[in-house]
């Protein structure tokens, strides 16, 4: 089950929305389904990793003390895994709030997202500003509540940050389950056990994929989406890197601008869409600006924290060697902050791709995989929707893998130093 779960988790919530809209409509059932999906994945992954990371010495101690399974769970496993569980809770709350805003912006007749769309359509930007402030304040309150609960309930020392989080490895034993499920899905579709209009068979999806590749339709939309994500992501990553370095190396500027940027970070990303469409428009330029905004914040805050938390001994070495400002930046600061910077780069790549999908949902003019999926949803074209989901998931997984490889190369010297 584990590899199958991780494979499905690679498809972001935005990729599921067209399918969930077909299955649940646009009422509260859609919102509930989206919230459940966005909370289950981070909670499950972080809880599993936290339990798997429980020190082996605790298990040995529980055996020496003859703890029962319930006592071991209550007194050792749960307290030791609470930090990871709260990490999952914070991620789940953040993603659920953002996803709820997305659904209400895209397909809803009530809620704060719908109010934002209504204000944008009437060009009453004062309403849009107020709703954005409410969204940001709500996000800050949820994060504060989660941090407060964590500080009160977690007494176990948290493990030091080190290597990358463990990821499950694929094995041949994991293949039978998805193969059996696909076979049952195909048979159920052929024998009429499920509505083929809602759940197209795997062969129909594969045929649609081959047709899209041969006709060039899927290739064209993917190239357009990737090109847009690359341009917007490059702008956002470059801006986040430069601003992070500037505010970290100029303390007075950091004291002035960092609190404001931290407040803006708590505003759900897609809450900016009504304003951006009013200011920039729905064309390609508006999408690129939104993608740049999506990738800016993770890159900025990762760079800022990485530079501020660098080893102070490195600065002493730079003063002893009388390095100039540029040489100090090149030879001391950037190498020392490289692990955090590359971690931010990995997140920024993912956010750029998600921002591109979201931009194509809401600014459906033009070519792109998101526009293709949302148009297919309106036509109940399930094979196209499922093809789009697979392509979105594969692309996101490839970007995540590329970011992890870069991060591993950047932290290799540190891991060897720890060994």
FIVOPA-887150 format. One record per residue: z, x, y of N, C-alpha, C in turn. Coordinates in steps of 0.2 Angstrom, whole numbers, padded with zeros to 4 digits, always signed. Layout:
BEGIN
ZXYZXYZXY/...
//
This chain:
BEGIN
+0000+0004-0006+0000+0000+0000+0000+0004+0006/+0003+0010+0006+0004+0014+0012-0002+0016+0015/-0007+0019+0011-0013+0021+0014-0017+0015+0017/-0017+0010+0014-0021+0004+0016-0018+0001+0023/-0011+0002+0023-0008+0000+0030-0010+0004+0035/-0010+0011+0034-0011+0016+0039-0019+0015+0041/-0023+0013+0036-0030+0012+0038-0031+0006+0043/-0028+0001+0041-0028-0005+0045-0025-0004+0052/-0020+0000+0052-0016+0002+0059-0021+0006+0063/-0026+0009+0061-0030+0013+0065-0034+0009+0069/-0035+0002+0067-0039-0002+0072-0034-0005+0077/-0035-0003+0084-0031-0005+0089-0030-0013+0090/-0025-0015+0093-0024-0023+0094-0030-0026+0097/-0033-0022+0102-0039-0024+0106-0045-0026+0101/-0045-0022+0096-0051-0023+0091-0050-0029+0087/-0043-0031+0086-0042-0037+0082-0043-0044+0086/-0043-0043+0093-0042-0050+0097-0048-0054+0096/-0055-0052+0095-0060-0057+0094-0059-0060+0087/-0057-0057+0082-0056-0060+0076-0050-0065+0076/-0045-0063+0079-0039-0068+0080-0041-0074+0084/-0045-0073+0089-0047-0079+0093-0051-0084+0089/-0055-0081+0084-0059-0086+0080-0054-0089+0075/-0049-0086+0073-0044-0089+0068-0039-0093+0071/-0037-0092+0077-0031-0095+0079-0032-0099+0086/-0039-0098+0088-0040-0102+0095-0037-0098+0101/-0036-0101+0106-0034-0098+0112-0027-0101+0114/-0023-0104+0110-0017-0107+0112-0011-0102+0110/-0005-0104+0109+0000-0100+0108+0000-0097+0101/-0004-0099+0096-0005-0096+0090-0008-0089+0090/-0013-0089+0095-0016-0082+0096-0011-0077+0099/-0007-0079+0104-0002-0075+0107+0003-0073+0102/+0005-0077+0097+0010-0075+0092+0007-0070+0087/+0001-0071+0085-0002-0067+0081-0003-0060+0084/-0005-0060+0090-0006-0053+0093+0001-0049+0094/+0006-0053+0096+0013-0050+0097+0015-0047+0090/+0015-0051+0085+0017-0049+0078+0013-0043+0076/+0007-0043+0077+0003-0037+0075+0005-0031+0079/+0006-0031+0085+0008-0026+0090+0015-0023+0088/+0019-0027+0086+0026-0025+0085+0027-0022+0078/+0024-0025+0073+0025-0023+0066+0022-0016+0065/+0017-0014+0068+0014-0007+0066+0019-0002+0069/+0021-0002+0075+0025+0004+0077+0032+0004+0074/+0034-0002+0073+0041-0003+0070+0041+0000+0063/+0036-0002+0059+0035+0000+0052+0034+0008+0052/+0029+0011+0056+0028+0018+0055+0034+0022+0057/+0037+0020+0063+0043+0024+0065+0049+0024+0061/+0050+0018+0058+0056+0017+0053+0054+0021+0047/+0048+0021+0045+0047+0024+0038+0048+0032+0040/+0045+0034+0045+0046+0041+0047+0053+0043+0048/+0057+0039+0051+0064+0040+0052+0068+0041+0046/+0066+0036+0041+0070+0036+0035+0068+0042+0030/+0061+0044+0031+0059+0049+0027+0062+0056+0030/+0064+0056+0036+0066+0062+0039+0074+0063+0039/+0077+0058+0035+0084+0059+0034+0086+0066+0031/+0090+0070+0033+0091+0076+0030+0093+0076+0023/+0091+0080+0019+0092+0081+0012+0099+0082+0010/+0103+0085+0015+0110+0087+0014+0114+0080+0014/+0112+0075+0018+0115+0069+0018+0115+0065+0011/+0109+0065+0008+0108+0063+0001+0112+0066-0004/+0113+0073-0003+0117+0076-0008+0124+0075-0007/+0126+0074-0001+0133+0072+0001+0135+0065-0002/+0130+0060-0002+0131+0053-0004+0132+0053-0012/+0128+0058-0015+0129+0058-0022+0136+0061-0024/+0138+0066-0020+0144+0069-0022+0150+0064-0021/+0149+0060-0016+0155+0055-0014+0154+0049-0018/+0149+0049-0023+0148+0043-0027+0146+0036-0023/+0143+0037-0018+0141+0031-0014+0136+0026-0018/+0137+0020-0017+0133+0015-0020+0126+0015-0016/+0121+0012-0018+0115+0011-0014+0116+0008-0007/+0120+0003-0007+0122-0001-0001+0126+0003+0004/+0131+0007+0001+0135+0011+0005+0131+0017+0008/+0126+0020+0004+0122+0025+0007+0117+0023+0012/+0115+0016+0011+0111+0013+0016+0114+0012+0023/+0121+0010+0022+0124+0008+0028+0127+0013+0032/+0130+0018+0028+0134+0024+0031+0130+0030+0033/+0124+0031+0029+0120+0037+0030+0113+0036+0033/+0109+0032+0029+0102+0031+0031+0101+0027+0037/+0104+0022+0038+0103+0018+0045+0106+0022+0051/+0112+0025+0051+0114+0029+0057+0109+0034+0058/+0107+0038+0053+0103+0044+0054+0096+0042+0056/+0093+0036+0055+0087+0034+0056+0086+0030+0063/+0092+0028+0066+0092+0024+0072+0088+0027+0077/+0088+0033+0079+0084+0036+0084+0077+0034+0083/+0074+0035+0077+0067+0034+0076+0066+0026+0076/+0071+0022+0074+0070+0015+0075+0069+0013+0082/+0074+0015+0086+0073+0014+0093+0067+0016+0097/+0064+0022+0094+0058+0024+0097+0052+0019+0095/+0052+0016+0089+0048+0011+0087+0049+0005+0091/+0055+0003+0092+0057-0003+0096+0054-0002+0103/+0055+0003+0107+0052+0004+0113+0044+0004+0113/+0041+0007+0108+0034+0006+0108+0032-0001+0107/+0036-0004+0102+0034-0011+0101+0034-0016+0107/+0040-0015+0110+0041-0019+0116+0035-0018+0121/+0034-0012+0123+0029-0010+0127+0022-0013+0125/+0020-0011+0119+0013-0014+0117+0013-0021+0116/+0018-0025+0114+0018-0032+0114+0017-0035+0121/+0021-0032+0126+0020-0034+0133+0013-0033+0136/+0010-0028+0134+0003-0026+0137-0002-0031+0133/-0001-0032+0126-0005-0036+0123-0005-0043+0125/+0001-0045+0126+0002-0052+0129-0002-0053+0135/-0001-0048+0140-0005-0049+0146-0013-0049+0145/-0015-0045+0140-0022-0045+0138-0024-0052+0136/-0021-0055+0132-0023-0061+0129-0023-0066+0134/-0018-0066+0139-0018-0071+0144-0023-0070+0149/-0025-0064+0150-0031-0063+0155-0037-0065+0152/-0038-0064+0145-0044-0065+0142-0045-0072+0140/-0040-0075+0137-0041-0082+0134-0035-0086+0134/-0033-0089+0140-0027-0093+0140-0027-0097+0146/-0023-0103+0146-0023-0108+0151-0016-0108+0154/-0012-0103+0152-0005-0103+0155-0003-0096+0155/+0003-0094+0158+0006-0088+0158+0004-0084+0164/+0007-0078+0165+0007-0074+0171+0000-0071+0171/-0003-0069+0165-0010-0066+0165-0015-0071+0168/-0014-0078+0165-0019-0083+0168-0018-0084+0175/-0012-0083+0178-0011-0084+0185-0014-0078+0189/-0014-0072+0186-0018-0067+0189-0025-0068+0189/-0028-0071+0184-0035-0072+0184-0037-0078+0189/-0033-0083+0189-0034-0088+0194-0033-0086+0201/-0029-0081+0203-0028-0079+0209-0034-0074+0211/-0037-0071+0206-0043-0067+0207-0049-0071+0208/-0050-0076+0205-0056-0081+0205-0056-0084+0212/-0050-0086+0215-0049-0089+0221-0049-0083+0227/-0049-0077+0225-0049-0071+0229-0042-0072+0234/-0037-0074+0231-0030-0074+0234-0027-0068+0231/-0028-0062+0234-0025-0056+0231-0018-0055+0232/-0015-0059+0237-0008-0059+0237-0004-0062+0231/-0007-0067+0228-0005-0069+0221-0005-0064+0216/-0011-0060+0216-0012-0055+0211-0007-0049+0212/-0006-0047+0218-0001-0042+0220+0006-0044+0217/+0008-0050+0218+0015-0053+0216+0015-0053+0209/+0010-0055+0205+0010-0055+0198+0010-0048+0195/+0007-0043+0198+0007-0036+0196+0014-0033+0197/+0017-0035+0202+0024-0033+0203+0029-0036+0198/+0028-0042+0196+0032-0045+0191+0031-0042+0185/+0025-0040+0183+0023-0037+0177+0026-0030+0176/+0026-0026+0182+0029-0020+0182+0036-0020+0181/+0040-0025+0185+0047-0025+0185+0049-0027+0178/+0045-0032+0175+0047-0034+0168+0047-0028+0163/+0041-0024+0164+0041-0018+0159+0047-0013+0160/+0049-0012+0166+0054-0008+0168+0061-0011+0165/+0062-0017+0165+0068-0020+0163+0068-0020+0155/+0063-0021+0152+0062-0020+0145+0064-0013+0142/+0061-0008+0146+0062-0001+0144+0070+0001+0145/+0072-0002+0151+0079+0000+0153+0084-0004+0147/+0083-0010+0145+0087-0013+0140+0086-0009+0134/+0080-0007+0132+0080-0003+0125+0084+0004+0126/+0083+0007+0131+0087+0013+0132+0094+0012+0132/+0096+0007+0136+0103+0005+0136+0106+0004+0129/+0103+0000+0125+0105-0002+0118+0105+0005+0114/+0100+0009+0115+0100+0015+0111+0106+0020+0113/+0107+0020+0119+0113+0025+0121+0120+0022+0119/+0120+0015+0118+0126+0012+0115+0127+0013+0108/+0121+0012+0104+0122+0012+0097+0120+0018+0093/+0117+0023+0096+0115+0029+0093+0120+0034+0094/+0124+0036+0089+0129+0042+0090+0127+0048+0085/+0121+0047+0082+0119+0052+0077+0115+0057+0081/+0116+0063+0080+0112+0068+0084+0104+0068+0082/+0100+0068+0087+0093+0067+0086+0090+0074+0084/+0085+0074+0079+0082+0080+0077+0078+0083+0083/+0078+0090+0083+0075+0093+0088+0067+0092+0088/+0063+0092+0093+0056+0091+0093+0053+0097+0090/+0049+0097+0085+0046+0102+0082+0038+0101+0080/+0037+0101+0074+0030+0100+0072+0028+0093+0073/+0021+0092+0072+0019+0085+0073+0022+0080+0068/+0022+0074+0070+0025+0069+0065+0021+0069+0059/+0025+0067+0054+0021+0067+0047+0017+0061+0046/+0011+0063+0043+0006+0057+0042+0005+0057+0035/+0004+0051+0032+0003+0050+0025-0004+0053+0023/-0004+0057+0017-0010+0060+0014-0013+0055+0010/-0020+0055+0010-0024+0051+0006-0024+0054-0001/-0024+0049-0006-0024+0052-0013-0028+0047-0017/-0030+0049-0023-0035+0045-0027-0031+0039-0030/-0024+0039-0030-0020+0033-0033-0021+0028-0028/-0022+0029-0021-0022+0024-0016-0029+0020-0016/-0034+0022-0020-0041+0019-0019-0041+0012-0023/-0038+0012-0029-0039+0005-0032-0037-0001-0028/-0031-0001-0025-0029-0007-0021-0034-0009-0016/-0037-0005-0011-0042-0008-0007-0048-0010-0010/-0050-0006-0016-0056-0008-0020-0055-0015-0023/-0049-0016-0026-0048-0023-0029-0048-0028-0024/-0045-0027-0018-0045-0032-0012-0052-0034-0010/-0056-0029-0009-0063-0030-0007-0067-0034-0012/-0065-0032-0019-0069-0036-0024-0066-0043-0024/-0060-0045-0023-0057-0051-0023-0060-0055-0017/-0060-0052-0011-0063-0055-0005-0070-0057-0006/-0074-0052-0010-0081-0054-0011-0082-0060-0016/-0078-0060-0021-0078-0065-0026-0076-0072-0023/-0071-0072-0019-0068-0078-0015-0073-0081-0011/-0077-0076-0007-0082-0079-0003-0088-0082-0007/-0090-0078-0012-0096-0081-0016-0094-0088-0020/-0088-0088-0022-0086-0094-0026-0083-0100-0021/-0083-0099-0015-0082-0104-0010-0074-0105-0009/-0070-0100-0011-0063-0101-0010-0061-0100-0003/-0064-0097+0001-0063-0096+0008-0069-0098+0012/-0068-0099+0018-0074-0101+0022-0077-0095+0024/-0084-0095+0022-0088-0089+0024-0089-0089+0032/-0088-0094+0035-0089-0094+0042-0084-0091+0046/-0078-0091+0043-0072-0087+0046-0071-0080+0043/-0072-0079+0036-0072-0073+0033-0078-0071+0029/-0082-0068+0033-0089-0066+0030-0087-0061+0024/-0091-0061+0019-0090-0056+0013-0091-0049+0015/-0088-0044+0011-0089-0037+0013-0097-0035+0013/-0100-0039+0008-0108-0037+0008-0111-0039+0014/-0109-0045+0017-0112-0048+0023-0111-0043+0029/-0105-0040+0029-0103-0036+0034-0107-0029+0033/-0107-0027+0027-0111-0021+0026-0118-0022+0028/-0121-0027+0026-0128-0029+0028-0129-0029+0035/-0124-0032+0039-0125-0032+0046-0124-0025+0049/-0120-0021+0046-0120-0014+0048-0126-0010+0047/-0129-0011+0041-0136-0007+0040-0141-0010+0045/-0141-0017+0046-0146-0019+0050-0145-0017+0057/-0139-0016+0060-0138-0014+0066-0140-0007+0067/-0138-0003+0062-0140+0004+0062-0148+0005+0063/-0151+0002+0058-0159+0002+0058-0162+0000+0064/-0159-0006+0067-0163-0008+0073-0161-0005+0079/-0155+0000+0078-0153+0004+0084-0148+0000+0089/-0146-0006+0087-0142-0010+0091-0135-0007+0091/-0132-0006+0085-0125-0003+0085-0125+0004+0088/-0130+0008+0086-0131+0015+0089-0131+0015+0097/-0135+0010+0100-0135+0010+0107-0128+0008+0110/-0125+0003+0107-0119+0000+0110-0113+0006+0109/-0113+0009+0104-0108+0014+0103-0109+0020+0107/-0116+0022+0108-0117+0028+0113-0115+0026+0120/-0117+0020+0122-0115+0017+0129-0107+0017+0130/-0104+0015+0125-0096+0015+0125-0093+0022+0125/-0096+0026+0121-0093+0033+0121-0095+0037+0127/-0101+0036+0130-0103+0039+0136-0098+0037+0142/-0097+0031+0142-0093+0028+0147-0085+0030+0146/-0083+0031+0140-0076+0033+0139-0076+0041+0140/-0081+0044+0139-0081+0052+0140-0080+0053+0148/-0085+0049+0152-0085+0050+0159-0078+0048+0162/-0076+0042+0161-0070+0040+0164-0064+0044+0161/-0064+0045+0155-0058+0049+0152-0058+0056+0155/-0064+0059+0156-0064+0066+0159-0061+0066+0166/-0063+0060+0170-0060+0060+0177-0053+0059+0177/-0050+0054+0172-0043+0053+0172-0039+0059+0170/-0042+0062+0165-0038+0068+0162-0038+0074+0167/-0044+0075+0170-0044+0080+0176-0039+0079+0181/-0039+0072+0183-0034+0070+0189-0027+0071+0187/-0025+0069+0180-0019+0069+0178-0016+0076+0177/-0021+0080+0175-0019+0088+0174-0017+0091+0181/-0022+0090+0186-0021+0093+0192-0015+0090+0196/-0014+0083+0196-0008+0080+0199-0002+0083+0196/-0002+0083+0189+0004+0085+0186+0006+0092+0187/+0001+0097+0188+0003+0103+0189+0005+0104+0197/+0002+0100+0201+0004+0101+0208+0011+0098+0210/+0013+0093+0207+0019+0090+0208+0025+0094+0204/+0023+0097+0199+0028+0101+0195+0029+0108+0199/+0024+0110+0202+0025+0117+0205+0027+0116+0212/+0026+0110+0215+0028+0109+0222+0034+0104+0222/+0040+0106+0221+0046+0101+0221+0046+0096+0226/+0045+0098+0232+0046+0093+0238+0041+0087+0237/+0034+0089+0235+0029+0084+0234+0031+0080+0228/+0034+0083+0223+0036+0079+0217+0041+0074+0218/+0046+0076+0223+0052+0072+0224+0049+0066+0228/+0043+0066+0232+0041+0061+0236+0036+0056+0232/+0032+0059+0228+0027+0055+0224+0029+0053+0217/+0033+0057+0213+0034+0056+0206+0037+0049+0205/+0043+0047+0209+0046+0041+0208+0041+0035+0209/+0036+0035+0214+0031+0030+0215+0027+0029+0209/+0024+0035+0206+0020+0035+0201+0023+0033+0194/+0030+0034+0194+0034+0032+0188+0034+0024+0188/+0035+0021+0194+0035+0014+0195+0028+0011+0193/+0023+0014+0195+0016+0011+0194+0015+0012+0186/+0018+0017+0183+0017+0018+0176+0019+0012+0172/+0024+0009+0174+0027+0003+0170+0023-0003+0171/+0018-0003+0175+0014-0009+0176+0009-0009+0170/+0009-0015+0166+0004-0015+0161-0003-0013+0163/-0006-0009+0159-0012-0006+0161-0017-0012+0163/-0018-0017+0159-0023-0022+0160-0021-0027+0166/-0015-0026+0168-0014-0030+0174-0017-0028+0181/-0020-0022+0180-0024-0019+0186-0031-0022+0186/-0033-0025+0181-0040-0027+0180-0042-0032+0186/-0038-0037+0187-0040-0042+0193-0041-0038+0199/-0037-0034+0201-0038-0030+0207-0044-0026+0207/-0045-0022+0202-0051-0017+0201-0057-0021+0201/-0058-0027+0198-0064-0031+0198-0065-0033+0206/-0060-0035+0209-0061-0037+0216-0063-0031+0221/-0060-0025+0219-0061-0019+0224-0068-0016+0222/-0069-0015+0215-0074-0010+0213-0080-0014+0210/-0079-0020+0207-0084-0024+0204-0084-0024+0197/-0088-0028+0193-0089-0028+0186-0094-0024+0183/-0097-0019+0187-0102-0015+0184-0099-0009+0181/-0104-0005+0179-0102+0002+0176-0097+0006+0180/-0097+0006+0186-0092+0009+0190-0085+0007+0190/-0085+0000+0189-0078-0003+0189-0075-0001+0182/-0079-0001+0177-0077+0001+0170-0074+0008+0170/-0078+0013+0173-0076+0020+0173-0070+0021+0177/-0069+0017+0182-0063+0018+0186-0057+0016+0182/-0058+0010+0178-0052+0008+0174-0051+0013+0169/-0056+0015+0165-0055+0020+0160-0051+0026+0163/-0053+0029+0169-0050+0034+0172-0042+0033+0173/-0041+0027+0175-0034+0025+0177-0030+0025+0170/-0033+0022+0165-0030+0022+0158-0028+0029+0156/-0032+0034+0157-0031+0040+0154-0027+0045+0159/-0026+0043+0165-0023+0047+0170-0015+0047+0169/-0012+0042+0168-0005+0042+0167-0002+0046+0161/-0005+0045+0155-0002+0049+0150-0003+0057+0151/-0009+0059+0154-0010+0066+0155-0006+0068+0161/-0005+0064+0166+0000+0066+0171+0007+0067+0169/+0010+0063+0166+0017+0063+0164+0018+0068+0159/+0013+0069+0154+0014+0075+0149+0014+0081+0153/+0009+0082+0157+0008+0089+0161+0015+0090+0165/+0017+0085+0169+0023+0086+0173+0029+0088+0169/+0030+0084+0164+0036+0086+0160+0035+0093+0156/+0029+0094+0154+0028+0101+0150+0030+0107+0155/+0027+0106+0161+0028+0112+0166+0035+0112+0169/+0038+0106+0170+0045+0106+0172+0050+0109+0167/+0049+0108+0160+0053+0110+0155+0051+0116+0152/+0047+0120+0155+0045+0127+0153+0051+0132+0153/+0051+0137+0149+0056+0142+0148+0057+0145+0154/+0063+0145+0157+0064+0149+0164+0063+0156+0163/+0064+0159+0157+0063+0166+0156+0056+0168+0158/+0051+0164+0157+0045+0165+0158+0044+0167+0166/+0047+0163+0170+0047+0164+0177+0050+0170+0179/+0055+0172+0176+0058+0179+0177+0054+0184+0175/+0050+0184+0170+0045+0189+0168+0040+0189+0173/+0037+0183+0176+0032+0183+0181+0034+0187+0187/+0041+0186+0189+0043+0189+0195+0044+0197+0194/+0046+0198+0188+0047+0206+0187+0040+0209+0187/+0035+0206+0184+0028+0209+0184+0025+0208+0191/+0028+0204+0196+0025+0203+0202+0018+0200+0202/+0018+0195+0198+0011+0191+0197+0010+0187+0203/+0004+0186+0205+0002+0182+0210+0002+0174+0207/+0001+0170+0212+0002+0163+0210-0003+0161+0205/-0010+0163+0206-0015+0161+0201-0014+0164+0194/-0012+0171+0195-0010+0174+0188-0004+0171+0185/+0001+0169+0189+0007+0166+0186+0005+0160+0182/+0000+0156+0186-0002+0149+0183-0006+0151+0176/-0010+0155+0177-0015+0157+0171-0011+0160+0165/-0007+0165+0166-0004+0169+0161+0003+0167+0159/+0006+0163+0163+0013+0161+0161+0014+0153+0160/+0012+0150+0166+0014+0143+0166+0010+0139+0161/+0003+0139+0161-0001+0135+0157+0000+0137+0149/+0001+0143+0147+0002+0145+0140+0009+0142+0138/+0014+0142+0142+0020+0140+0140+0021+0132+0140/+0016+0129+0144+0016+0121+0144+0011+0118+0140/+0007+0123+0136+0001+0120+0132+0003+0115+0127/+0008+0116+0123+0010+0110+0118+0010+0104+0122/+0014+0103+0127+0015+0096+0130+0009+0094+0133/+0005+0099+0136-0002+0097+0139-0006+0094+0134/-0007+0097+0128-0012+0095+0123-0009+0089+0120/-0003+0088+0120+0000+0081+0117-0002+0076+0122/-0002+0077+0129-0004+0072+0133-0012+0071+0133/-0015+0076+0131-0023+0076+0131-0024+0071+0125/-0021+0072+0119-0022+0067+0113-0021+0060+0115/-0015+0059+0119-0014+0052+0121-0019+0049+0126/-0021+0054+0130-0026+0052+0135-0033+0050+0132/-0035+0053+0127-0041+0052+0123-0041+0045+0120/-0035+0043+0117-0034+0037+0114-0034+0031+0120/-0031+0033+0125-0030+0027+0130-0037+0027+0134/-0041+0032+0134-0048+0031+0137-0052+0027+0133/-0052+0027+0126-0055+0023+0121-0053+0016+0122/-0046+0015+0122-0044+0008+0122-0046+0005+0129/-0045+0009+0134-0047+0006+0141-0054+0004+0141/-0059+0008+0138-0066+0006+0137-0067+0000+0134/-0063-0001+0128-0064-0008+0125-0062-0013+0129/-0056-0013+0132-0053-0018+0136-0058-0019+0142/-0060-0014+0145-0065-0015+0151-0071-0019+0149/-0074-0018+0143-0080-0021+0141-0078-0028+0139/-0072-0030+0137-0070-0037+0136-0070-0041+0142/-0067-0038+0147-0066-0042+0153-0072-0041+0158/-0075-0035+0158-0081-0035+0162-0087-0034+0157/-0089-0040+0155-0094-0040+0149-0101-0039+0151/-0102-0038+0157-0109-0037+0159-0111-0029+0157/-0116-0028+0154-0118-0022+0152-0118-0021+0144/-0119-0015+0142-0120-0014+0135-0113-0010+0133/-0111-0012+0127-0105-0008+0124-0102-0012+0118/-0098-0009+0114-0096-0012+0108-0091-0017+0109/-0087-0017+0115-0083-0022+0116-0086-0028+0119/-0092-0027+0123-0096-0033+0125-0099-0036+0119/-0102-0032+0114-0105-0035+0108-0100-0039+0104/-0094-0037+0103-0089-0041+0100-0087-0047+0103/-0086-0047+0110-0083-0053+0113-0089-0058+0113/-0095-0056+0114-0101-0061+0113-0102-0063+0106/-0100-0059+0101-0101-0062+0094-0095-0067+0093/-0089-0066+0096-0084-0071+0095-0086-0078+0098/-0089-0078+0104-0091-0084+0107-0097-0087+0102/-0100-0084+0098-0106-0086+0094-0103-0087+0087/-0096-0085+0085-0094-0086+0079-0098-0081+0074/-0100-0076+0076-0104-0071+0072-0099-0066+0069/-0096-0068+0063-0090-0064+0060-0093-0058+0058/-0099-0057+0054-0101-0050+0052-0101-0045+0058/-0103-0047+0064-0104-0043+0070-0097-0041+0072/-0092-0046+0072-0085-0045+0074-0082-0039+0070/-0083-0040+0063-0080-0036+0058-0083-0029+0058/-0089-0029+0059-0092-0022+0060-0090-0018+0067/-0089-0022+0072-0086-0019+0078-0079-0017+0077/-0075-0021+0073-0068-0019+0072-0068-0012+0068/-0072-0011+0063-0073-0005+0059-0075+0001+0063/-0080+0000+0068-0082+0005+0072-0077+0007+0077/-0073+0002+0080-0068+0004+0085-0062+0008+0081/-0061+0006+0075-0055+0009+0072-0057+0016+0070/-0063+0017+0067-0066+0024+0065-0066+0028+0071/-0069+0026+0077-0069+0030+0083-0062+0032+0085/-0058+0027+0086-0051+0029+0088-0047+0034+0083/-0048+0033+0077-0045+0038+0072-0048+0045+0073/-0055+0045+0074-0058+0052+0075-0056+0055+0081/-0055+0051+0087-0052+0054+0093-0045+0056+0092/-0041+0052+0088-0034+0054+0087-0034+0061+0083/-0038+0061+0078-0039+0067+0074-0041+0073+0078/-0046+0072+0082-0048+0078+0086-0042+0080+0091/-0038+0075+0094-0033+0077+0098-0027+0081+0094/-0026+0079+0088-0021+0082+0084-0023+0089+0082/-0029+0090+0081-0032+0097+0079-0031+0101+0085/-0032+0099+0091-0031+0103+0097-0024+0104+0099/-0020+0099+0097-0013+0100+0098-0010+0105+0093/-0012+0105+0087-0010+0110+0082-0012+0117+0084/-0018+0118+0086-0020+0124+0088-0016+0127+0094/-0014+0122+0099-0010+0124+0105-0003+0126+0103/+0000+0123+0098+0007+0124+0096+0007+0128+0090/+0002+0131+0087+0002+0135+0081+0007+0141+0082/+0006+0145+0088+0010+0150+0090+0018+0149+0090/+0019+0142+0092+0026+0140+0093+0029+0139+0086/+0025+0136+0081+0027+0135+0075+0028+0141+0071/+0024+0146+0072+0025+0152+0069+0031+0156+0071/+0033+0155+0078+0038+0158+0081+0045+0155+0078/+0045+0148+0077+0050+0145+0074+0052+0147+0066/+0046+0149+0063+0047+0151+0056+0050+0158+0056/
//
